[in-house]
Amino acid sequence: MLEIRFHGRGGTGSVLASQALAKALFYAGKHAITFPSFGAERRGAPVLAFARINNKTIFKRTKIYEPNIIVVLDDDLLQLIDVAQGLKAEGIGVINSTEPPENIKLSKSVKVGVVDATSIAQKILGEPITNSAMLGALIRSIEFIPFSDLEKGILSVFGTKLGKTLAEKNVEAARKAYEEINFGISKGGRSYSKHQPWLPTVDELPIGTIIPKRTLENGQIIGPGSALIRVTGTWNHHKSKIVQEKCNQCLLCLFHCPEGTINREGENLSVNRKYCKACGICKAVCSSDAIMMEKIEDFSEIMS
């Protein structure tokens, strides 16, 4: 049995990709199951999808912890998540990146297939949705079904959801990635520090959203200080930045921030970048045009 784990972000199509793959396998006469794994996260949050492939009926329904293949739709995730965790020694990573295979750094050195799926999608689809391109790269990496079956799967699943014209463009993107993928061996040794707890005081939360920190009968902690794992600052490529020279201390950003990530420190306001999801509400309500959205170049600033 072949097990595949997809690493993507909410709203970028990793679940749709796994569904199209399963349909393609059906056309190829194989058995397949696929399912996503996510909670209440919004668009941009890291999500997983899984696919199992076999020549006979599949009864196993658990998440995939030791995949034969990992598919990474967004290479920013390499900074945040140990995508190679559990990957079998003979496994392969299929990664969307502009870097050559030998420059890809994971927690361990593995065989990788690398393709610039973002550029392909931008050119063919007009937006950086990389799911179909990554499917083309995937089947080229292991060649377990012909491209013609993948084409049928994409046209069936994408066509139902997006329409025939867009489905055909997604087939074109998949074919382009199939042709352009490069193979090599990644670097190893990337470490992933544990998420640090966010422990704000009640005063740091917006008025109207404050609940006391308390422990339920089952031991679960709720309220301020309970978000120990969900580092939601990784849910976007941009973060809010306050230009102190322009700030007039109206505090509209502080009171309108839905996550309570804006703090007042003396005469200055600061953003808790670890939990700012870059929703843009602060920028929209700012009365002095003192807030800008800047691109995150290195997610270590969020994870530290």
ChimeraX attribute file (.defattr): number of C-alpha atoms within 10 A of each C-alpha:
attribute: neighborCount
match mode: 1-to-1
recipient: residues
	/A:1	11
	/A:2	13
	/A:3	22
	/A:4	25
	/A:5	28
	/A:6	26
	/A:7	24
	/A:8	25
	/A:9	24
	/A:10	18
	/A:11	15
	/A:12	19
	/A:13	17
	/A:14	29
	/A:15	25
	/A:16	21
	/A:17	24
	/A:18	25
	/A:19	24
	/A:20	25
	/A:21	29
	/A:22	25
	/A:23	26
	/A:24	26
	/A:25	24
	/A:26	18
	/A:27	17
	/A:28	17
	/A:29	14
	/A:30	16
	/A:31	18
	/A:32	23
	/A:33	22
	/A:34	23
	/A:35	17
	/A:36	18
	/A:37	11
	/A:38	13
	/A:39	8
	/A:40	6
	/A:41	14
	/A:42	14
	/A:43	13
	/A:44	17
	/A:45	22
	/A:46	22
	/A:47	20
	/A:48	20
	/A:49	24
	/A:50	26
	/A:51	24
	/A:52	23
	/A:53	21
	/A:54	15
	/A:55	12
	/A:56	11
	/A:57	11
	/A:58	13
	/A:59	7
	/A:60	9
	/A:61	12
	/A:62	8
	/A:63	18
	/A:64	19
	/A:65	14
	/A:66	17
	/A:67	24
	/A:68	20
	/A:69	25
	/A:70	26
	/A:71	28
	/A:72	27
	/A:73	28
	/A:74	20
	/A:75	17
	/A:76	19
	/A:77	17
	/A:78	20
	/A:79	18
	/A:80	20
	/A:81	16
	/A:82	15
	/A:83	20
	/A:84	24
	/A:85	14
	/A:86	14
	/A:87	22
	/A:88	15
	/A:89	13
	/A:90	9
	/A:91	19
	/A:92	26
	/A:93	27
	/A:94	27
	/A:95	27
	/A:96	26
	/A:97	20
	/A:98	15
	/A:99	13
	/A:100	17
	/A:101	23
	/A:102	16
	/A:103	13
	/A:104	22
	/A:105	18
	/A:106	22
	/A:107	18
	/A:108	18
	/A:109	17
	/A:110	23
	/A:111	20
	/A:112	26
	/A:113	26
	/A:114	29
	/A:115	28
	/A:116	23
	/A:117	31
	/A:118	20
	/A:119	20
	/A:120	22
	/A:121	25
	/A:122	14
	/A:123	12
	/A:124	16
	/A:125	17
	/A:126	11
	/A:127	12
	/A:128	15
	/A:129	22
	/A:130	29
	/A:131	29
	/A:132	32
	/A:133	28
	/A:134	33
	/A:135	31
	/A:136	28
	/A:137	30
	/A:138	27
	/A:139	18
	/A:140	21
	/A:141	20
	/A:142	12
	/A:143	10
	/A:144	13
	/A:145	16
	/A:146	13
	/A:147	19
	/A:148	13
	/A:149	18
	/A:150	27
	/A:151	25
	/A:152	21
	/A:153	25
	/A:154	27
	/A:155	25
	/A:156	17
	/A:157	20
	/A:158	23
	/A:159	17
	/A:160	11
	/A:161	12
	/A:162	11
	/A:163	13
	/A:164	14
	/A:165	11
	/A:166	16
	/A:167	23
	/A:168	16
	/A:169	18
	/A:170	27
	/A:171	24
	/A:172	20
	/A:173	27
	/A:174	28
	/A:175	22
	/A:176	20
	/A:177	26
	/A:178	21
	/A:179	12
	/A:180	17
	/A:181	23
	/A:182	17
	/A:183	18
	/A:184	16
	/A:185	18
	/A:186	22
	/A:187	18
	/A:188	16
	/A:189	10
	/A:190	15
	/A:191	14
	/A:192	15
	/A:193	11
	/A:194	9
	/A:195	15
	/A:196	14
	/A:197	13
	/A:198	17
	/A:199	12
	/A:200	17
	/A:201	11
	/A:202	17
	/A:203	11
	/A:204	18
	/A:205	21
	/A:206	19
	/A:207	12
	/A:208	7
	/A:209	12
	/A:210	14
	/A:211	11
	/A:212	11
	/A:213	14
	/A:214	14
	/A:215	12
	/A:216	9
	/A:217	7
	/A:218	6
	/A:219	8
	/A:220	9
	/A:221	14
	/A:222	14
	/A:223	15
	/A:224	18
	/A:225	16
	/A:226	17
	/A:227	17
	/A:228	11
	/A:229	11
	/A:230	17
	/A:231	21
	/A:232	21
	/A:233	22
	/A:234	26
	/A:235	23
	/A:236	19
	/A:237	17
	/A:238	20
	/A:239	24
	/A:240	23
	/A:241	18
	/A:242	21
	/A:243	15
	/A:244	14
	/A:245	8
	/A:246	12
	/A:247	18
	/A:248	14
	/A:249	17
	/A:250	11
	/A:251	17
	/A:252	15
	/A:253	25
	/A:254	25
	/A:255	20
	/A:256	17
	/A:257	19
	/A:258	17
	/A:259	18
	/A:260	23
	/A:261	21
	/A:262	26
	/A:263	20
	/A:264	14
	/A:265	8
	/A:266	6
	/A:267	9
	/A:268	14
	/A:269	18
	/A:270	16
	/A:271	17
	/A:272	18
	/A:273	21
	/A:274	22
	/A:275	21
	/A:276	25
	/A:277	24
	/A:278	21
	/A:279	17
	/A:280	17
	/A:281	14
	/A:282	25
	/A:283	21
	/A:284	14
	/A:285	17
	/A:286	21
	/A:287	17
	/A:288	13
	/A:289	15
	/A:290	17
	/A:291	21
	/A:292	16
	/A:293	15
	/A:294	12
	/A:295	10
	/A:296	15
	/A:297	10
	/A:298	12
	/A:299	17
	/A:300	12
	/A:301	11
	/A:302	19
	/A:303	18
	/A:304	10
